[in-house]
Amino acid sequence: MPLAPLRVCLFLLCSTLAFAQSPKIEHQIWIRGTFVDEANKPVPFASVALYQASGTTPISGVVADEAGTFALQAKPGHYKLKASAVSYQEKVVDDLHVTTQDIQLGVSVMKSSAKKLEEVVVVGEKSQMELSLDKRIFNVGKDLANAGGTASDILKNIPSVAVDGEGNVSLRGSNSVRILIDGKPSGLVSIKGGAGLQQLQGSMIERVEVITNPSARYEAEGMGGIINIVLKKERKEGFNGSFDVITGYPANFGAAANVNYRRKNLNFFINYTASYRNTPGRNSIYQEVYRNDSTFISQQNSTSQLKGQNNNARAGIDYYFNPKTILTAAYTWRISKGKRFSDIHYLDYVSTLANPKGITNRTQDETETEPNSEYVISYKKTFAREGHELTADVRYLDNWEKSDQYFTQQTFLPNGAPSGSPNILQRAVNDETEKQFLVQVDYVRPFRKDGKIEGGLRSSTRNMTNDYTVTQQNSDGSWFALPNLTNDFLYQEKINALYGIVGNKIRKFSYQAGLRAEWTDVTTTLKQTNDVNPRSYANLFPSLHATYDLPHQHALQASYSRRVRRPQYNDLSPFMTFSDSRNFFSGNPDLNPEFTDAFELGHIKYVEKGSFSSSVYYRYTTGKIIRIRRVDTLGNSTTRPENLATEHSYGAEFAGSYALYKWWKLDGSLNFFRAITNGGNLDASYQSDTYSWFARTSSRFTFWKNTDAQLRANYEAPQKTPQGSRRAIATLDVSISKDILNNNGTLVFNIIDVFNSRRYRSITEGANFYTESNSQGRLRQFNLTFNYRLRQAKKKMKDASEADF
């Protein structure tokens, strides 16, 4: 490890230990208990709220687990506790006197309710943003602007997360981020990366978890951290569900159902979405190429239409052997069919725009089919002591993608007359497959009062293929293969991992130390040229987290972790995109992993009407992977990922939620950072030192009963890159919702990107070229969504004093 990161780590640890010596800290006491019914069976998922003895507003709350067990913290004082669950009478524990010792309430009986299920009203809901020191949780269903959108749309509005015009996801400015679905890898993002999230309808998503400095229990993959997308799944007794119907302009039609049925030991769940979208886009490129004391200029303008049909079904069953042991089997099936048509116009000039040279028109007509399957079996056992559990997960992914593209190209003289050159007809056929098998086992065992030991193993194998052919038609109608654009690429990956973590709490000071070992084998093969590139390496990934509780609901945490970004399939595949005959994108078979040491110091504060968090962070990266653009003398560009020497990244982040009034609530975040990138190992000019920032805010209003409105604004400041700069992006979304049908239904109307300003603009420069690009992958969108809840009362908005801390 470099000396500078070590100094930072020692500083953070010493600072935290210094806080631990203060004798003036108020102690937080644990209140624990278990709820059962009159037959002594557990009451799962009861909502537990803590009140001041004479108060009427909850000061904290928690949801019990499947076994009916709960635990929450409180300062010394006099309280009362209320618990509620569907089909049960409310349970009240009065005269709860908290002193200096943890309280064990033991087993409490909740009596069955004679009321019908339809009459049950849930009076609280989770805040849109929940803060903790190791991660932030965004309950995306509470954001009105998400109605009718995709998973990619949702991520665009998560604090610290950015999504570019091609769907690539970055976190705190780092594009090396691990995306998980329900905590595990998914076929959605394996072949296409973050762009695959455009196929997942947002109505299936319950929440998004952002983990900026993961511990050793998580995969070491992902330099910037982990984004975990959690899908909806209910486990309530009886039959219940929710249904969505979506319509929008440009064309956005969809339907979704999230349903579950639970009876005794069995719980069945199913999620299904169907959608059709027509997504228009536009792009422009201005480029100057310098050659032999002359300047050659090209202006490129393109429009595109992507019409896509997506079907996504996820079904499964939970079997409860007993309240503490559950076996889950699930199957996910997805199929996407897309039709893309692009029209590109090239205008060429010599020296100045007043001296035209020629015109070229090119069209793309693509048909794409993507069937994907995922099979999952999960097992979870909780033991008598709280926190003692064993989990195991086995899953198999089988994904396939077929793309068939036709390209036509015509050239004209500057006056628009035919140039005399023959028209060109080309075809690109691309078949990609992926098969992945994953086994993971995790075990947690508490010791003493607050200590615990964790350990686990993970083994995965993945085989991916890409059979790619580009042909062109002769004048006689026959076809011939274009050189260097036909091959069969094979990617084989094996990763085995072991980890161990130990943690404990001494008064106000908590610590957690972990170590993860990963063994990686990756082999890439170009079959037709017999080009084999095997790689094998083993790495250790330590992690350290230390937390100190301060008075008046403050807390501090210092953390360190080592992370890796391994080149993935798309990073290594040498095949080039061919839709644009002058701008090619490909992977790099010689790419090496990049490694990062990440440090963070965080603070969180709870107040009566909200909560706030802040953090400062530092990342030191070696082998930084960045896409480099090169332009030849004819003006044709090639962009592919390269390993740069190092990057130092410093930042400060602030996030919070606050209820100014009962009818007005604010959520927001602000992230400042500096990144110093050194690519001198490739070219002395590949250097950048940039200061930049992101800001996100949402303001939600309740105008009158059952009607809410929301404004959501995003801003990304300009940023320098090793080859140029990216310009600022500012967007605004507006939404309004109205409850109808006795509060069983909700109508949501939103306008996404009100000013049509979500454009990705950049400048790229090299020794022989200058390029400006301006792209907009999705234009302003209008959506109308109808949500109907069957035996699920809508959760009302809390004010911040009721927020789940």
Secondary structure, DSSP 8 states (H G I E B T S, - for coil): --HHHHHHHHHHHHHHHHHHT-S-----EEEEEEEE-TTS-B-TT-EEEEEETT-SS-SEEEE--TTSEEEEEE-SEEEEEEEE-TTB--EEEEEEEE-SS-EEEEEEE--B--S-GGG--------SEEE-SS-EEE-GGG-GGGTT-BHHHHHTTSTTEEE-TT--EEETTBS-EEEEETTB--TTTTSSGGGGGGGSBGGGEEEEEEESS--TTS-SB-SSEEEEEEE-----SEEEEEEEEEEEETTEEEEEEEEEEEETTEEEEEEEEEEEEEEEEEEEEEEEEEETTEEEEEEEEEEEEEEEEEEEEEEEEEEEEETTEEEEEEEEEEEEEEEEEEEEEEEEEESSTTSEEEEEEEEEEEEEEEEEEEEEEEEEEE-SSTT-EEEEEEEEEEEEEEEEEEEEEEEE-TTSSB-S---EEEEEEEEEEEEEEEEEEEEEEEETTTEEEEEEEEEEEEEEEEEEEEEEE-TTS-EEE-TTS-EEEEEEEEEEEEEEEEEEEETTEEEEEEEEEEEEEEEEEETTTTEEEEEEEEEEEEEEEEEEEETTTEEEEEEEEEEEE---HHHH------SSSSEEE---TT---EEEEEEEEEEEEEETTEEEEEEEEEEEEES-EEEEEEE-TTS-EEEEEEE-SEEEEEEEEEEEEEEEETTEEEEEEEEEEEEEEE-TTT-TT-EEEEEEEEEEEEEEEEEETTEEEEEEEEEE--EEETTEEE--EEEEEEEEEEEETTTTEEEEEEEESTTS---EEEEEEETTEEEEEEEESS--EEEEEEEEEES--------GGG---
